[in-house]
């Protein structure tokens, strides 16, 4: 190569754009920014000495919640209606506005909270596979129970204070609405367009291609695949996909649910092991819409779960979506391939379990 030739493109050194087909948007990848020194905000590591049972914690068995109700002494999952719901079933209609700049419409629904386990000092990666399977079964039941009357049932978990979670007790939220929210509506349009043009569901084809390439695969088993998506925005973002075509959680077979419990435990253990901390994230399930959509052809949809963790360099340094990301374009600081390799190479025995076993060995 002569002295005036252009350098060869290296995704780890040269910024570039990647297309996100689920959102019809682009992500700026600037992996060379990882070399810059960090003098910004440091996050406080998550509290590690959480009591197993706190009678003052409103999510614990036997505790009194804000509305005066007493929780049962549950020993598995526990569901109740959110005491401070963002959606209510009987909200009045705001009426129609005729000017295009001042539009509003009715928003009705129901919000629930689901506790995964009676103990406050445990998280999903530390739960037994059978316990995670019970969580999955309850999720599937909720889609059936709430899906008849609601267009969208959003199951999501905010884990850790860094993601706005105010209570360490293992739990998720379920918001069912009479409307299709922005992100699912965008995914609906993009998947439908892809199916019409390509004749195959987008994420079915995508999972097959990622499984063949292996470059961004984090963990996999007979029924499931976890990748850092080619278009990932958050540093260690992952996408959980079934290998066969599945529309919604209730459609999963017993074997697929067992495999899902296993792969969730493996993925979340790797997350915790990355910086040896209870890894914060927001996650949620996206499946075919419900309500009136149950009567329509939704074959362009593929069930999937998104995991969005904020940590970037360590347990105390996170990625901030501010400035350019808010005003111009989503941007990430390491390639998805680099992130996948880091996660893939991590052990699958949880660091807390290893430490406990090591301490026992020293005592003997």
C-alpha positions as CSV (number, residue, x, y, z in Angstrom):
1,X,0.0,0.0,0.0
2,X,1.5,3.4,-1.0
3,X,1.8,6.2,1.5
4,X,-1.2,8.1,0.3
5,X,-3.6,5.1,0.3
6,X,-6.5,5.3,2.8
7,X,-6.2,3.1,5.9
8,X,-8.2,-0.1,6.0
9,X,-11.5,0.1,8.0
10,X,-11.3,-1.3,11.5
11,X,-14.6,-1.2,13.4
12,X,-12.6,-1.1,16.7
13,X,-10.8,2.0,15.6
14,X,-13.0,3.9,13.1
15,X,-16.5,5.3,13.8
16,X,-19.3,4.1,11.7
17,X,-23.1,3.8,11.6
18,X,-25.1,0.6,12.1
19,X,-28.8,0.2,11.2
20,X,-31.4,-1.0,13.7
21,X,-34.1,-2.7,11.7
22,X,-36.4,-3.0,14.7
23,X,-36.6,0.7,15.1
24,X,-35.7,2.0,11.6
25,X,-32.9,4.0,13.1
26,X,-29.1,4.3,13.1
27,X,-26.6,3.9,15.9
28,X,-23.2,5.6,15.9
29,X,-20.4,3.2,16.9
30,X,-17.3,5.0,18.2
31,X,-15.2,2.3,19.9
32,X,-12.0,4.4,20.0
33,X,-13.7,6.5,22.7
34,X,-13.0,3.8,25.2
35,X,-9.4,5.1,25.3
36,X,-10.4,8.4,26.8
37,X,-9.8,8.9,30.6
38,X,-12.9,9.1,32.8
39,X,-13.3,11.9,35.3
40,X,-17.0,12.0,35.4
41,X,-19.7,10.7,37.8
42,X,-19.0,7.5,39.6
43,X,-22.0,5.3,40.5
44,X,-22.4,4.0,44.0
45,X,-22.1,0.2,44.0
46,X,-25.3,-1.6,44.8
47,X,-26.0,-2.4,48.4
48,X,-24.6,-5.9,49.2
49,X,-26.0,-6.4,52.7
50,X,-29.7,-6.6,52.0
51,X,-31.7,-8.4,54.8
52,X,-33.5,-11.5,53.7
53,X,-36.7,-10.2,55.3
54,X,-37.5,-6.7,56.3
55,X,-41.0,-6.2,57.9
56,X,-40.9,-2.5,56.7
57,X,-40.3,-3.5,53.1
58,X,-43.8,-3.4,51.4
59,X,-42.8,-6.2,49.0
60,X,-41.9,-8.8,51.7
61,X,-44.3,-11.5,52.8
62,X,-46.5,-10.3,55.7
63,X,-45.6,-6.6,55.2
64,X,-48.2,-3.8,55.1
65,X,-48.3,-1.9,51.8
66,X,-49.0,1.8,51.2
67,X,-52.8,1.1,50.8
68,X,-53.0,-0.7,54.1
69,X,-53.3,-4.2,52.6
70,X,-51.2,-7.0,54.2
71,X,-49.2,-9.2,51.9
72,X,-49.8,-13.0,52.3
73,X,-46.9,-15.2,53.5
74,X,-46.1,-16.2,50.0
75,X,-43.4,-18.8,49.2
76,X,-43.2,-18.4,45.4
77,X,-44.3,-15.6,43.2
78,X,-46.8,-12.9,44.4
79,X,-48.9,-10.6,42.3
80,X,-50.8,-7.4,43.3
81,X,-52.1,-4.3,41.7
82,X,-49.7,-1.4,41.8
83,X,-50.5,1.0,44.7
84,X,-49.4,3.9,42.5
85,X,-50.4,3.0,39.0
86,X,-49.6,5.0,35.9
87,X,-52.6,3.5,34.1
88,X,-56.1,3.1,35.6
89,X,-59.0,1.2,34.0
90,X,-61.7,3.9,34.6
91,X,-59.9,7.1,33.5
92,X,-62.3,9.5,31.7
93,X,-61.9,10.3,28.0
94,X,-60.2,13.7,27.4
95,X,-62.3,14.3,24.4
96,X,-61.2,15.0,20.9
97,X,-59.1,17.9,19.8
98,X,-59.4,19.1,16.2
99,X,-56.0,20.9,15.8
100,X,-53.1,18.7,14.8
101,X,-50.8,20.3,17.2
102,X,-53.0,19.6,20.2
103,X,-54.1,16.0,20.1
104,X,-55.1,13.7,22.9
105,X,-56.9,10.5,23.4
106,X,-58.0,8.1,26.1
107,X,-55.4,6.0,27.9
108,X,-56.7,3.2,30.1
109,X,-55.2,0.1,31.6
110,X,-54.0,-1.7,34.7
111,X,-50.6,-1.9,36.4
112,X,-49.4,-4.8,38.5
113,X,-46.3,-5.7,40.5
114,X,-45.0,-9.3,40.6
115,X,-42.5,-10.5,43.2
116,X,-40.3,-13.3,42.0
117,X,-39.3,-14.7,45.4
118,X,-40.1,-14.2,49.1
119,X,-36.5,-13.3,49.9
120,X,-35.2,-9.8,49.4
121,X,-31.5,-10.8,49.2
122,X,-31.8,-12.9,46.1
123,X,-32.0,-12.0,42.4
124,X,-32.8,-14.1,39.3
125,X,-29.3,-15.4,38.6
126,X,-29.1,-16.7,42.2
127,X,-32.5,-18.4,42.0
128,X,-32.9,-22.1,41.2
129,X,-34.0,-22.9,37.6
130,X,-37.3,-24.3,38.9
131,X,-38.0,-21.0,40.7
132,X,-37.2,-19.0,37.5
133,X,-39.5,-21.4,35.6
134,X,-42.3,-20.4,37.9
135,X,-41.7,-16.8,37.1
136,X,-41.9,-17.6,33.4
137,X,-45.1,-19.5,33.8
138,X,-46.6,-16.6,35.6
139,X,-45.5,-14.2,32.9
140,X,-47.2,-16.4,30.3
141,X,-50.4,-16.5,32.4
142,X,-50.5,-12.7,32.6
143,X,-50.4,-12.4,28.8
144,X,-53.5,-14.6,28.7
145,X,-55.3,-12.9,31.6
146,X,-54.7,-9.3,30.5
147,X,-54.3,-9.8,26.8
148,X,-58.0,-10.3,26.0
149,X,-58.9,-6.8,27.1
150,X,-55.7,-4.9,26.3
151,X,-53.8,-4.2,23.1
152,X,-50.4,-4.4,24.8
153,X,-49.1,-6.1,28.0
154,X,-45.7,-4.9,28.9
155,X,-43.7,-7.1,31.3
156,X,-40.5,-5.3,32.5
157,X,-38.0,-5.4,35.2
158,X,-35.9,-2.5,36.4
159,X,-33.0,-3.9,38.4
160,X,-30.8,-1.7,40.5
161,X,-30.9,1.9,41.7
162,X,-29.0,2.9,38.5
163,X,-32.1,2.0,36.6
164,X,-34.5,3.8,38.9
165,X,-35.5,0.7,41.0
166,X,-36.4,1.9,44.5
167,X,-36.8,-1.5,46.1
168,X,-34.2,-4.3,46.1
169,X,-36.7,-7.1,46.5
170,X,-36.7,-9.2,43.3
171,X,-39.7,-8.1,41.3
172,X,-41.0,-6.8,38.0
173,X,-43.9,-4.7,36.7
174,X,-46.7,-5.4,34.3
175,X,-48.5,-2.5,32.5
176,X,-51.4,-3.5,30.3
177,X,-52.9,-0.7,28.1
178,X,-55.7,-0.2,25.7
179,X,-53.3,1.3,23.2
180,X,-50.1,0.2,21.5
181,X,-47.2,2.1,23.0
182,X,-44.5,3.8,20.9
183,X,-41.8,1.2,20.9
184,X,-44.1,-1.8,20.2
185,X,-45.8,0.2,17.5
186,X,-42.5,0.9,15.8
187,X,-41.5,-2.8,16.1
188,X,-44.9,-3.7,14.7
189,X,-44.4,-1.5,11.6
190,X,-40.8,-2.6,11.0
191,X,-41.4,-6.3,11.4
192,X,-44.5,-6.1,9.2
193,X,-42.6,-4.2,6.5
194,X,-39.7,-6.7,6.6
195,X,-42.1,-9.7,6.3
196,X,-43.8,-8.2,3.3
197,X,-40.5,-7.5,1.5
198,X,-38.5,-10.6,2.5
199,X,-41.2,-13.3,3.1
200,X,-39.8,-14.3,6.5
201,X,-40.1,-12.8,10.0
202,X,-37.2,-10.4,10.6
203,X,-36.0,-11.9,13.9
204,X,-36.4,-15.5,12.8
205,X,-34.0,-14.8,10.0
206,X,-31.8,-12.7,12.2
207,X,-31.4,-15.4,14.9
208,X,-30.5,-18.0,12.3
209,X,-27.8,-15.7,10.8
210,X,-26.4,-14.8,14.2
211,X,-26.3,-18.5,15.2
212,X,-24.3,-19.3,12.1
213,X,-21.9,-16.4,12.5
214,X,-21.4,-16.8,16.3
215,X,-19.5,-13.5,16.5
216,X,-22.1,-11.8,18.7
217,X,-23.5,-14.8,20.5
218,X,-23.2,-14.7,24.3
219,X,-25.0,-17.9,25.4
220,X,-27.2,-20.4,23.5
221,X,-29.0,-23.7,24.0
222,X,-31.3,-26.0,22.1
223,X,-34.2,-23.5,22.1
224,X,-32.8,-20.1,22.7
225,X,-30.1,-17.7,21.6
226,X,-28.7,-14.6,23.3
227,X,-26.7,-12.1,21.3
228,X,-25.4,-8.6,21.6
229,X,-27.3,-7.3,18.7
230,X,-25.4,-5.8,15.7
231,X,-27.2,-2.5,16.3
232,X,-26.9,-2.5,20.1
233,X,-26.9,1.0,21.8
234,X,-26.2,0.2,25.4
235,X,-22.7,-1.1,26.2
236,X,-23.7,-4.7,27.1
237,X,-27.2,-4.8,25.7
238,X,-28.5,-8.2,24.7
239,X,-31.4,-9.7,22.7
240,X,-32.9,-13.0,23.8
241,X,-34.5,-14.9,21.0
242,X,-36.2,-18.3,20.5
243,X,-34.9,-20.5,17.8
244,X,-38.3,-21.4,16.4
245,X,-41.0,-19.0,15.3
246,X,-43.0,-18.0,18.5
247,X,-45.5,-15.1,18.7
248,X,-46.1,-14.8,22.5
249,X,-45.0,-16.2,25.8
250,X,-48.0,-18.5,26.3
251,X,-47.1,-20.2,23.0
252,X,-43.8,-21.6,24.5
253,X,-43.7,-25.4,25.2
254,X,-42.7,-26.9,28.5
255,X,-39.3,-27.7,27.2
256,X,-38.8,-24.2,25.8
257,X,-39.8,-22.7,29.2
258,X,-37.3,-24.9,31.0
259,X,-34.6,-23.9,28.5
260,X,-35.6,-20.2,28.9
261,X,-35.1,-20.5,32.7
262,X,-31.7,-22.0,32.1
263,X,-30.4,-19.4,29.6
264,X,-31.7,-16.5,31.7
265,X,-29.8,-17.8,34.7
266,X,-26.6,-18.2,32.6
267,X,-26.9,-14.7,31.0
268,X,-27.7,-12.9,34.2
269,X,-24.8,-14.8,36.0
270,X,-22.5,-13.5,33.3
271,X,-23.8,-10.0,33.8
272,X,-23.1,-10.1,37.5
273,X,-19.7,-11.7,37.0
274,X,-18.6,-8.9,34.5
275,X,-17.8,-6.5,37.3
276,X,-18.6,-8.7,40.3
277,X,-21.7,-6.7,41.2
278,X,-25.4,-7.2,41.1
279,X,-25.7,-5.9,37.5
280,X,-28.3,-3.2,36.9
281,X,-30.5,-3.3,33.8
282,X,-33.9,-2.7,32.4
283,X,-35.4,-5.6,30.6
284,X,-38.7,-6.4,29.0
285,X,-40.6,-8.8,26.7
286,X,-41.9,-7.9,23.3
287,X,-44.4,-10.3,21.6
288,X,-47.2,-9.9,19.2
289,X,-49.8,-7.4,20.4
290,X,-53.0,-8.7,22.0
291,X,-56.6,-7.4,22.4
292,X,-58.1,-6.9,19.0
293,X,-54.8,-8.0,17.4
294,X,-55.5,-11.6,18.6
295,X,-57.9,-11.9,15.6
296,X,-55.3,-10.6,13.1
297,X,-52.4,-12.3,11.3
298,X,-49.4,-11.4,13.4
299,X,-47.0,-13.9,11.8
300,X,-44.5,-11.2,11.1
301,X,-43.8,-11.0,14.9
302,X,-41.2,-13.0,16.8
303,X,-41.2,-13.1,20.6
304,X,-38.0,-11.6,22.1
305,X,-36.7,-9.9,25.2
306,X,-34.5,-6.9,25.5
307,X,-31.8,-6.3,28.2
308,X,-30.5,-2.8,28.6
309,X,-27.7,-2.5,31.2
310,X,-26.1,0.9,31.7
311,X,-22.6,0.0,33.1
312,X,-19.7,0.6,30.7
313,X,-16.2,0.4,32.2
314,X,-16.7,-0.8,35.7
315,X,-19.3,-1.2,38.5
316,X,-19.1,2.5,39.1
317,X,-18.9,3.9,35.5
318,X,-22.0,3.9,33.4
319,X,-23.0,5.0,29.9
320,X,-25.0,8.3,29.8
321,X,-27.6,8.8,27.1
322,X,-27.4,12.6,27.0
323,X,-26.4,15.5,24.7
324,X,-25.7,14.0,21.3
325,X,-27.8,10.9,22.0
326,X,-30.8,12.9,23.0
327,X,-30.5,15.6,20.4
328,X,-29.0,13.9,17.4
329,X,-28.2,10.1,17.3
330,X,-27.8,7.1,19.5
331,X,-24.1,6.3,20.1
332,X,-22.1,3.6,21.7
333,X,-18.5,3.4,23.0
334,X,-17.4,-0.2,22.1
335,X,-18.4,-2.5,19.3
336,X,-21.1,-5.1,19.9
337,X,-18.5,-7.8,19.0
338,X,-16.2,-6.6,21.7
339,X,-19.0,-6.6,24.3
340,X,-20.2,-10.1,23.2
341,X,-16.7,-11.5,23.5
342,X,-16.3,-10.1,27.0
343,X,-19.6,-11.6,28.1
344,X,-19.1,-14.9,26.3
345,X,-15.7,-15.5,28.0
346,X,-17.0,-15.0,31.5
347,X,-17.6,-18.1,33.8
348,X,-21.1,-19.3,34.4
349,X,-20.7,-20.0,38.1
350,X,-21.9,-16.9,40.0
351,X,-19.1,-15.0,41.8
352,X,-21.1,-15.0,45.1
353,X,-21.5,-18.8,45.0
354,X,-17.7,-19.2,44.2
355,X,-16.9,-16.9,47.2
356,X,-19.2,-18.8,49.5
357,X,-17.7,-22.1,48.5
358,X,-14.2,-20.7,48.9
359,X,-14.9,-19.5,52.4
360,X,-16.3,-22.9,53.3
361,X,-13.2,-24.6,52.0
362,X,-11.0,-22.4,54.1
363,X,-13.1,-23.3,57.2
364,X,-12.7,-27.0,56.7
